[in-house]
């Protein structure tokens, strides 16, 4: 089963993503900040991470760098409510495979996820 790490400081978005992605057949792990995300990645070994670009204490891009350093095969999708060309380029240069803009449709997010994972159970 594909494991997805969702990292966002907004509890409501984490809950919505957890409920939706679980119904789609994914195992979902939640984290509200970079520190918890790193702990969860170590413990759960996710296949994919959805990371908000604005997190408490550190940026989603910095977290992406840290995760890619430890887990080079981890697929990372950056989420942002504050899109700009600079942040999109920066995210991709630091290891993100995708950059999506909030608010997004859940079905579109699922298509993006499926584009980056191979799992016979989905």
LINMOBEL-V811536 format. One record per helix or strand of 2 or more residues. SS is the DSSP state (H for helix, E for strand). FROM is the first residue (numbers start at 1). TO is the last residue. Records with the same first field share a line. If there is no record, write none. Layout:
BEGIN
SS=FROM-TO ; FROM-TO
END
This chain:
BEGIN
E=3-7 ; 27-31 ; 48-52 ; 75-80 ; 98-101
H=11-23 ; 34-44 ; 60-70 ; 85-93 ; 106-116
END
